[in-house]
C-alpha cells in the first residue's frame, strides 16, 4: 500500500479518545478510519495507510514597524547644542499626520518621491491645523492644489508604483529642516507645528510647492500674517479656552503650594 505523510495539519488528542471510546462500546457505529498500534491512520474508504507526524507549522510574525514610528523616523529633529533631550523640539500631532497624508498623496499620484507639493496637500488633507484653515480661508483648497500639481509636474505613468513611504525630495527635506531651525531660533517652548511646515515650503523659492502657492494667491504678506501664529496648531473655542486657563492656573497653584510646603519644612 502507498504511504502518505500528514505534516501540515496537527491531529488533536480528541481523535485518540474518539477511537478508543468507539472500540470499547457496543454501538454498531462503524467509523471509516481507525488507529493501529503503530500510530498509523488506516482508512477503509481509500484503503491507504497514512503516517502521522508532528506539525512543523509556525505562525508568521510581521516585522513591519508601526506607521506612526515610520513617519516619525522620516521627520528631521535637531537637538540644540549643549541642550538636554527634554529641550529637543518635537513635531506636533497635526504636523505628523500632515506628513503621513503627504506620503499618501504622493502615492496616489504615483510619484516616486514626496515633494513640497505633497507636503502642501498633506496639510490640506489633515485639515484641522491653523495652517490648513488659513489656506482654505484664502481660497487655496486641496482640489486646486492637486490640479496645479498635475499641471506643473504632469501625471505619472499608470504602471508606476510608489514606495510605501516615498523618500523626500531635496527641496522637501530643506523645507522640513527650515521648520526645525526656525523653531530652535525662536527659543520658545512647544512643538513644531504644521505652520512651521507650511512656511518651510514657502521658504523654498524654486520648489513646486512654492510655485503652486504663489499661483493660487499666497504671498509674503500672507506668510508674515501666518507667522504670528506659528507656535500654535489649533485655535481653542471660548469654552475650551476658559477650561485651558483654569487648568493652567490650577497647576500653577499646586506648584506654588508644593514649593511653600517644602520651604516651611526646611525652616
N, C-alpha and C positions, 0 to 999 in steps of 0.2 A: 504493500500500500504506500501511497505517496504521503510524505510528512511535510506539514507546513508550520511555520512559526508565527505566533501572535506576540509581537514585541511592542506594538504601539498602544494597545488597549489593555489596561490593567484589569485583572479578574478579581473581584471582591470576594471576601470570605463567605458572603451570603450564598454563593454558588455551592460551596462545600456543604453548608448546613442544609441547603435545599436537597442536595443529592442524598445525604445521609438520612434525612427525615423521610424522604420518599421511598428509600430502600427498606427502611425498618417498618414502615407502615404497611398495613394490609390492603391499602387502597389499590384500586385497579388502574389508577392513573399511570400511564406509561410515558416517560419523558423521552424525547428523541435523542438525548445525549446522556452520557454518564462519565464519571471519572474513575479510571482504573488505579490500582496501587502504585503505578509508576508516574502518577501525576500527569497523565495524558488525557486529553479530551477526545472521546470516541463518539462519533455521530453515526446514528443508524440511518439518517436521511441521505447523507452524501457518501457514507462508507469510507471515510478517511480519518486518519489519526492526526490530531493537532497537538503539538507540544506547547506547553505554556512556559513563558519566560518572563522575568520581572520587566516592567516597563522602564525604558530609559528616557521617557519624555520629560523635558524640563520647560517650565513656562518661560516665555520671552519677557525680559525686563527692558523697558525703554530707557535709553541713556540720554535722551534729549533733555536739555535744560528748560526750565520754565520760561514762558515767553517774556515775562517781566525781567527776569535775570538776563536774558539775551539782549533785550532792549537797553537795559542799564549798562551792559558791557560795551555797547556801541556809543554811548554818550560820553563825551570827554569830561573829565574832572581834574582840575588843577588845585593842588594843595599849596597854600601860601607858604613862602619860605619862613622857617622858624615857627610856624603855627602848629598847634595840636590838631589831631584828627577831628576834634569836636568843631573846629572852626572851618573845616573844609566845606565849601558850599555844595549843596545838593540840589538836584533838579526837582521841581515841584511835580505833583501827581499829574497835573494837566499838561505840563511840558513833556513828561514821559509818555503819556497817552498820545499827545500830538505827534511825537516822534514815531511811535508804533503805527499810527494811522498814515504817516508819511511813507513808511516802508510798504504798507498795504496799497497805497495809491500808485507807487512805482510799479508794484507787481501787477496791478490792474491794467496799467498802460503797457505792461511787458517791457519796461525799461531795465537795462542791466544794472543801473546804479540809482541810488537815492540822491537826487539833486536838490537844489534850493527851491525849485518849483514844487517838488514833492513835499518838502518841509512846509511850504506855504499852504498846500492843500491839506496837509495833516492838521495844521492849526485850525482850519475851517471845518474839517470833519469832526474834530473834537468839540468845537463849537461853544464851550461854556466859559472859556477864559476871556479876560478883558481884551486881549489882542484880537480874538475871533469876533467879539461883539463890535469892536471898533472898526474892523474891516467891513463887516456887514452894514454898519451904520453909514459907511462911506461908499456903499454900493459895490463893494468887492465881495462877490459870492463865490461859492465853490464851483458852480456851473460856469461862471465867467472865467475863472482861473483855469479850469480844466480845458475849456475851449481855447483859451490863449496859449496854453501849454502845447496843445496839439498843433495849433497854427505855427508856433515858433519852432518846436522840436520835431514835429511830424509824428506819424504813427509808427509803432514798431511792427516788425514782421509778425503776422498772426501765428507763425510756427515757433517764435521765440518764447522761451520760458525764463522768467526771472528767478533768482535765488530766493530762498525763504526770507533771508534778510539781505536785500541788495546793498552792497557796500556804498559808502558815502563818496560823492564826487569831491574833488579837491576844494571847490568853492563851498560846498555844503559843510565840509569839515572846518573850513576857515570861519564860516558863519557861526557854527556852534562854539568854536574857540573864542570868537569875539564876544559871545554871550557870557562865557565863563569869565573872561578877562574883565569885562565891564562890571560884572558883579563883584569881583575882587577889588576893582578900582574904587567902587563906591564906598567900600568899608562898612557897609550896613549888614546887619544880620538878616537871616531869612533865606529863602530858596531862589534858585534860578528859574524864572518864570517863562511862560510862553511868549511874553512880551519881549524878554531878552532875546529869545529865538527869532522872533519876527524882525526886530531891529538888527539882529545879526545878519539876516537875509538882506535887509536894505543896505547894510554896510558894504556888501559885495557888489560894486557898481557894474561889473561885467557879467554877473550871473543871470541865469534865466529868470530866477525869482524876482530880482530887482527890476528887470525889464518888464515883466508881467505886471508887477505892482505899479510901475510908472505908467504903463499903458492904460491902466484902469483908474488913474487919477490920484494915486498916492504920491506924496512929495515930501520934501524936507520939513515943511511946516507941520504936516500931519505927524511926521516922525517925532518932532520936538514935543508936540501935544501928547502923543502916546507915551513918550519917555517919562512924563511926570508920574505915571502910574506903573512904572517899570517893576517895582518890587512887590506889586500886588497882583494876584492872579484872578481874584473874583471880588465883585462889589457886594457887600453884605446888604440885605434889606434892613429897614429900620428896626424891625423886631429882632432880627439876628444880631444887628449891631449893638443893641441895648444888652442882649444876653452876653455878647462877647465882652463888652465893657464891664458888666457885673462880675463875670468870671475872672477877668483880669484884675479888678480891684480886690476880689476875694483872695486871689493868690498872693497879691502884694501884702494884704493884711495878715495872712498866715505867715508869710516870710518875716514880717516885722515882729509879730508876736513871738515867733520862734527865736528870733535874734535877741529880743529883750529878755526872754526867759534864760537864755544862755548867759547874757551879761549879768542877770540877777544872781544866778548860781555862782558865777565867778566872784562876785562881790561878797 
